[in-house]
C-alpha cells in the first residue's frame, strides 16, 4: 500500500506571455484553460485529414498507400487516440467554442471524431444522456454491476452485449425515459455514419475499412474496457455512492496525456468540473474519500487496473492502493476489500423476481 504523496498531475498555470497565434485562438473559446484542445484539434486536422485524402486517392501507388496507412494507423491508434478521446469527453461536458462560433462545436464529433471510431453524437448521447444520469446503476445500459468484474469471460459478455445490442438498448432507454431529442441525435449520427461507409465502400474499400470501420471496433473496445475499469470496484451496500462505485488514479503520466481522466470519482461527483481542477479538488476533499472508503490508486491507470483484474493480480493493485486515513493495516486487508468489491451485484429487480418465485 501507499501513503498519499504530493500530486504531480496537471493543474492550470497561466502563462505570463502568450504567442500571437495563441491569443488569436483564445478569441474563439469560452475558457482559456482549454487552449490545449484547440492546438490538439489543429494538429489532428493538419496531419490526419491529408492522410485520409491520400488513402482515398484513386490510383495511388501501392507502396505509398501502405506507407500512408502505417503513418495514419500509428497516429490514430497510439499518438492521438487517448488525448482526442478525453478531449471529446471534456468538450461534451463543457462546450468548447463561444456561442458566436457555435457551429465549430460540431467539428470534433462530426469531422475528426469518426477518424477515431466515434460515430457522430453517439458518445455524447450515451455518456451525458444515459451514463451520468444513471450512475452505473440498474438503469445504466452500460452498467458493470451485473458482472463478475475480475473475470475475462464476464468482460467478454459485457463487450459482446455492447457490440450486438448497445445502440438498440440506448434507443430503448431514450424512448422509455422520454428523451426524444437525444434519441434523434443518436440515430442521426449512426445513420449518417452508416450511409457514409456504404457510399465510400464503392469509392475505395480498403481506405473505408481503415479510416471508418476498423476505428469503430477499436474505439468501442477501448471505451468499454475503460468503463469496466472505472466501475470495477463497487460497494454492494451502496452502489449509487460515487465514492464507492468508481476509482481515482493519481500521479500517472496518463493524467498528463489525457486531461486528468484518472480522477473519475470527482468527475461523477461534479461532471462539469474543469479538467484542470480535479487534483486541487481531490486534495481539498480527501477526508471525504477516506470517510467513504474510496479506492484511490497511485502510479497506475485504467489499463493497469484492467490487466491486473483480468490476471487477478490483486497484490499489484494493493501495492498501488493509497491508504487514506490509515483505514487498512496490511495489503492482505486491502486485497480482501478489493475482491469483495468486484463481486457480481444482482440487480434489485432481478433479486425481487427470484424471491417472488
C-alpha positions as CSV (number, residue, x, y, z in Angstrom):
1,X,0.0,0.0,0.0
2,X,1.0,3.6,-0.3
3,X,0.5,6.8,1.7
4,X,-0.8,9.9,0.0
5,X,2.1,11.6,-1.8
6,X,2.4,15.1,-3.4
7,X,0.4,15.2,-6.6
8,X,2.2,15.5,-9.9
9,X,-0.9,15.7,-12.1
10,X,-1.5,18.8,-14.2
11,X,-3.4,21.8,-13.0
12,X,-3.6,25.2,-14.6
13,X,-0.8,27.7,-14.6
14,X,-1.4,30.9,-16.5
15,X,1.3,31.8,-19.0
16,X,3.0,35.1,-18.5
17,X,3.1,35.8,-22.2
18,X,1.1,34.1,-25.0
19,X,2.2,34.0,-28.6
20,X,0.1,35.8,-31.2
21,X,-1.4,32.5,-32.5
22,X,-2.5,31.6,-29.0
23,X,-4.0,35.0,-28.4
24,X,-5.8,34.7,-31.7
25,X,-7.2,31.3,-30.8
26,X,-8.4,32.4,-27.4
27,X,-11.0,34.6,-29.2
28,X,-13.0,31.6,-30.2
29,X,-13.1,29.5,-27.0
30,X,-15.1,30.0,-23.8
31,X,-12.4,29.0,-21.3
32,X,-8.7,30.0,-21.7
33,X,-7.7,26.8,-19.9
34,X,-8.9,24.8,-22.9
35,X,-6.4,26.3,-25.3
36,X,-4.6,22.9,-25.5
37,X,-7.7,21.4,-27.0
38,X,-7.7,23.9,-29.9
39,X,-4.0,23.1,-30.5
40,X,-4.8,19.4,-30.5
41,X,-7.6,19.9,-33.0
42,X,-5.3,21.8,-35.3
43,X,-2.6,19.1,-35.0
44,X,-5.0,16.4,-35.8
45,X,-6.5,18.3,-38.7
46,X,-3.2,19.1,-40.5
47,X,-1.9,15.6,-40.1
48,X,-4.8,13.2,-40.4
49,X,-7.0,14.9,-43.0
50,X,-4.3,15.0,-45.7
51,X,-3.5,11.3,-44.9
52,X,-7.2,10.4,-45.3
53,X,-7.2,12.2,-48.7
54,X,-4.1,10.3,-49.7
55,X,-5.6,6.9,-48.7
56,X,-8.7,7.6,-50.8
57,X,-6.7,9.0,-53.7
58,X,-7.5,6.9,-56.8
59,X,-4.7,5.0,-58.4
60,X,-2.2,5.8,-55.7
61,X,1.0,3.7,-55.8
62,X,0.6,0.6,-53.6
63,X,3.8,1.2,-51.6
64,X,2.9,4.8,-51.0
65,X,-0.7,3.8,-49.9
66,X,0.7,1.3,-47.4
67,X,3.2,3.8,-46.1
68,X,0.5,6.4,-45.6
69,X,-1.7,3.8,-43.9
70,X,1.1,2.9,-41.5
71,X,1.6,6.5,-40.5
72,X,-2.2,7.0,-40.2
73,X,-2.7,4.0,-38.0
74,X,0.2,5.0,-35.7
75,X,-1.1,8.5,-35.3
76,X,-4.8,7.5,-34.7
77,X,-4.1,4.4,-32.6
78,X,-1.1,5.4,-30.5
79,X,-0.4,9.1,-30.7
80,X,-3.7,11.0,-30.8
81,X,-6.3,8.4,-29.7
82,X,-6.0,9.0,-25.9
83,X,-5.8,12.8,-26.0
84,X,-8.6,13.0,-28.6
85,X,-10.9,10.6,-26.8
86,X,-10.7,12.5,-23.5
87,X,-10.9,15.9,-25.3
88,X,-14.2,14.6,-26.7
89,X,-15.2,13.7,-23.2
90,X,-14.3,17.1,-21.7
91,X,-15.9,19.1,-24.5
92,X,-19.0,17.0,-24.2
93,X,-19.4,18.2,-20.6
94,X,-18.2,21.7,-21.2
95,X,-18.8,23.4,-24.6
96,X,-15.5,24.5,-26.2
97,X,-16.4,27.3,-28.5
98,X,-18.2,30.5,-27.7
99,X,-21.9,30.9,-28.7
100,X,-20.8,33.3,-31.5
101,X,-18.8,30.4,-33.1
102,X,-21.2,27.6,-32.0
103,X,-21.0,25.8,-35.4
104,X,-17.4,25.0,-34.6
105,X,-18.5,22.7,-31.8
106,X,-19.7,20.3,-34.4
107,X,-16.2,19.9,-35.8
108,X,-15.0,17.5,-33.1
109,X,-17.9,14.9,-33.2
110,X,-18.7,15.2,-36.9
111,X,-15.4,15.7,-38.8
112,X,-12.5,14.3,-36.8
113,X,-14.4,12.1,-34.4
114,X,-15.2,9.4,-37.0
115,X,-11.4,9.1,-37.7
116,X,-11.1,7.8,-34.2
117,X,-14.1,5.5,-34.3
118,X,-16.5,7.9,-32.7
119,X,-19.7,7.9,-34.7
120,X,-21.3,11.4,-34.6
121,X,-23.4,12.1,-31.5
122,X,-23.2,8.6,-30.1
123,X,-20.6,9.4,-27.4
124,X,-22.4,12.5,-26.2
125,X,-25.9,10.9,-26.0
126,X,-24.6,7.7,-24.3
127,X,-22.3,9.4,-21.8
128,X,-24.3,12.5,-20.9
129,X,-27.8,11.3,-21.8
130,X,-27.6,7.9,-20.0
131,X,-24.4,7.0,-18.2
132,X,-24.2,10.0,-15.9
133,X,-27.9,10.3,-15.0
134,X,-28.0,6.5,-14.2
135,X,-24.5,6.5,-12.5
136,X,-23.7,2.8,-13.3
137,X,-26.9,1.6,-11.5
138,X,-29.6,-0.7,-13.0
139,X,-30.9,1.9,-15.4
140,X,-27.4,2.4,-17.0
141,X,-27.3,0.2,-20.1
142,X,-23.5,0.0,-19.7
143,X,-23.6,-0.8,-16.0
144,X,-20.9,-3.1,-14.7
145,X,-22.8,-4.2,-11.6
146,X,-24.3,-7.4,-13.0
147,X,-20.9,-8.9,-13.9
148,X,-18.0,-10.6,-12.0
149,X,-15.5,-7.8,-12.6
150,X,-12.3,-9.8,-12.3
151,X,-13.4,-12.3,-14.9
152,X,-12.3,-12.2,-18.6
153,X,-15.4,-14.3,-19.5
154,X,-17.6,-11.7,-17.9
155,X,-15.9,-8.9,-19.7
156,X,-16.4,-10.8,-22.9
157,X,-20.1,-11.0,-22.3
158,X,-20.2,-7.3,-21.4
159,X,-18.3,-6.3,-24.5
160,X,-20.3,-8.6,-26.8
161,X,-23.6,-7.3,-25.5
162,X,-22.5,-3.7,-26.2
163,X,-21.4,-4.5,-29.8
164,X,-24.6,-6.5,-30.6
165,X,-27.3,-4.6,-28.9
166,X,-25.7,-1.5,-27.3
167,X,-27.3,1.0,-29.8
168,X,-30.8,-0.6,-29.7
169,X,-30.7,-0.6,-25.9
170,X,-29.7,3.1,-25.9
171,X,-32.6,3.9,-28.3
172,X,-35.0,2.0,-26.0
173,X,-33.6,3.8,-23.0
174,X,-34.3,7.2,-24.5
175,X,-37.8,6.1,-25.6
176,X,-38.5,4.7,-22.1
177,X,-37.3,7.8,-20.4
178,X,-39.0,10.2,-22.8
179,X,-35.8,11.8,-24.2
180,X,-36.7,12.1,-28.0
181,X,-34.1,14.8,-28.8
182,X,-31.3,12.6,-27.6
183,X,-32.7,9.6,-29.4
184,X,-32.9,11.7,-32.6
185,X,-29.3,12.9,-32.2
186,X,-28.1,9.3,-31.7
187,X,-30.0,7.9,-34.7
188,X,-29.0,10.8,-36.9
189,X,-25.3,10.2,-36.2
190,X,-25.5,6.5,-36.6
191,X,-27.4,6.6,-39.9
192,X,-25.1,9.3,-41.4
193,X,-22.1,7.3,-40.4
194,X,-23.5,4.0,-41.9
195,X,-24.6,5.8,-45.1
196,X,-21.1,7.3,-45.5
197,X,-19.5,3.9,-45.1
198,X,-21.7,2.3,-47.7
199,X,-21.1,5.1,-50.2
200,X,-17.3,5.2,-49.6
201,X,-17.0,1.4,-49.9
202,X,-17.7,1.9,-53.6
203,X,-15.1,4.6,-53.8
204,X,-12.3,2.8,-52.0
205,X,-13.0,-0.3,-49.9
206,X,-9.6,-0.6,-48.2
207,X,-9.5,3.1,-47.3
208,X,-13.0,2.9,-45.9
209,X,-12.2,-0.1,-43.8
210,X,-9.0,1.6,-42.5
211,X,-10.5,5.1,-41.9
212,X,-14.0,4.4,-40.8
213,X,-14.8,0.8,-39.9
214,X,-11.8,-0.6,-38.0
215,X,-11.5,2.5,-35.8
216,X,-15.1,2.0,-34.5
217,X,-14.3,-1.5,-33.4
218,X,-11.1,-0.4,-31.6
219,X,-12.8,2.6,-30.1
220,X,-15.7,0.7,-28.7
221,X,-13.5,-2.0,-27.2
222,X,-11.3,0.7,-25.5
223,X,-14.3,2.6,-24.2
224,X,-15.9,-0.5,-22.7
225,X,-12.6,-1.5,-21.2
226,X,-12.3,1.9,-19.7
227,X,-15.8,2.0,-18.3
228,X,-15.3,-1.5,-16.9
229,X,-12.1,-0.5,-15.1
230,X,-13.5,2.8,-13.8
231,X,-16.5,1.0,-12.3
232,X,-15.0,-2.4,-11.3
233,X,-14.9,-1.8,-7.6
234,X,-18.4,-1.3,-6.2
235,X,-19.7,-1.4,-2.7
236,X,-22.8,-3.5,-2.9
237,X,-24.2,-1.9,0.2
238,X,-24.3,1.5,-1.5
239,X,-23.8,1.1,-5.3
240,X,-25.0,4.6,-6.1
241,X,-22.3,6.3,-4.0
242,X,-19.8,7.9,-6.4
243,X,-17.1,7.4,-3.9
244,X,-17.6,3.6,-3.8
245,X,-18.7,2.8,-7.3
246,X,-15.7,4.3,-9.1
247,X,-12.0,4.8,-8.6
248,X,-9.4,7.6,-8.8
249,X,-5.9,7.2,-10.3
250,X,-3.3,9.8,-9.3
251,X,0.3,10.6,-10.2
252,X,0.3,8.9,-13.5
253,X,1.5,10.0,-16.9
254,X,-1.9,9.1,-18.2
255,X,-3.4,12.2,-16.5
256,X,-0.9,14.4,-18.3
257,X,-1.7,12.9,-21.6
258,X,-5.5,12.5,-21.1
259,X,-6.6,15.6,-19.2
260,X,-6.7,14.2,-15.7
261,X,-9.1,11.4,-16.7
262,X,-7.9,9.4,-13.8
263,X,-10.0,11.5,-11.4
264,X,-13.2,9.5,-12.1
265,X,-14.7,9.8,-8.7
266,X,-14.7,13.6,-8.7
267,X,-15.8,13.5,-12.3
268,X,-19.0,11.7,-11.2
269,X,-19.4,13.9,-8.2
270,X,-19.1,17.1,-10.3
271,X,-19.4,16.2,-14.0
272,X,-18.9,19.8,-15.2
273,X,-15.8,20.4,-13.2
274,X,-12.9,21.6,-15.4
275,X,-10.2,19.0,-16.0
276,X,-7.5,21.2,-14.5
277,X,-9.4,21.5,-11.2
278,X,-9.5,17.8,-10.2
279,X,-6.2,17.5,-8.4
280,X,-6.9,20.5,-6.2
281,X,-10.5,19.3,-5.5
282,X,-9.2,15.9,-4.6
283,X,-6.8,17.3,-2.0
284,X,-9.4,19.7,-0.7
285,X,-11.9,16.8,-0.1
286,X,-9.5,13.9,0.6
287,X,-11.1,13.4,4.0
288,X,-14.4,12.6,2.3
289,X,-12.6,10.0,0.2
290,X,-11.3,8.4,3.4
291,X,-14.6,8.6,5.2
292,X,-16.4,7.0,2.3
293,X,-13.8,4.2,1.9
294,X,-13.0,5.3,-1.7
295,X,-10.5,3.5,-3.8
296,X,-7.5,5.6,-4.9
297,X,-4.5,4.2,-6.8
298,X,-1.2,5.9,-7.2
299,X,1.1,5.4,-10.2
300,X,-1.3,3.3,-12.3
301,X,-4.2,4.0,-14.6
302,X,-7.2,2.2,-16.0
303,X,-5.4,-0.1,-18.4
304,X,-3.3,-1.3,-15.5
305,X,-6.4,-1.9,-13.4
306,X,-8.0,-3.9,-16.2
307,X,-4.9,-6.0,-16.8
308,X,-4.4,-6.7,-13.1
309,X,-8.1,-7.6,-12.7
310,X,-8.1,-10.0,-15.6
311,X,-5.0,-11.7,-14.3
312,X,-6.3,-11.4,-10.7
313,X,-3.1,-9.7,-9.5
314,X,-4.7,-8.2,-6.5
315,X,-1.3,-8.0,-5.0
316,X,-0.3,-5.4,-7.6
317,X,-3.5,-3.4,-7.1
318,X,-2.8,-3.4,-3.3
319,X,0.7,-2.3,-3.9
320,X,-0.6,0.9,-5.6
321,X,-3.5,1.4,-3.2
322,X,-3.4,4.7,-1.3
323,X,-4.3,4.0,2.3
324,X,-6.2,7.3,3.0
325,X,-6.9,7.8,6.7
326,X,-4.9,4.6,7.6
327,X,-8.0,2.5,7.1
328,X,-6.2,-0.7,6.4
329,X,-3.4,-2.4,8.4
330,X,-2.0,-4.6,5.7
331,X,-2.1,-5.4,2.0
332,X,-4.0,-8.6,2.9
333,X,-6.9,-6.5,4.2
334,X,-6.8,-4.3,1.1
335,X,-6.9,-7.4,-1.1
336,X,-9.9,-8.8,0.8
337,X,-11.8,-5.5,0.4
338,X,-10.9,-5.2,-3.4
339,X,-12.1,-8.8,-4.0
340,X,-15.3,-8.1,-2.2
341,X,-16.0,-5.1,-4.4
342,X,-15.5,-6.9,-7.7
343,X,-18.3,-9.4,-6.9
344,X,-21.3,-9.5,-9.1
345,X,-24.2,-7.4,-7.8
346,X,-27.6,-8.9,-8.7
347,X,-29.9,-6.0,-9.7
348,X,-32.7,-5.3,-7.2
349,X,-35.4,-6.0,-9.8
350,X,-33.9,-9.4,-10.6
351,X,-33.4,-10.3,-6.9
352,X,-37.1,-9.4,-6.2
353,X,-38.3,-11.6,-9.0
354,X,-36.2,-14.5,-7.7
355,X,-37.7,-14.0,-4.2
356,X,-41.2,-13.9,-5.6
357,X,-40.6,-17.2,-7.4
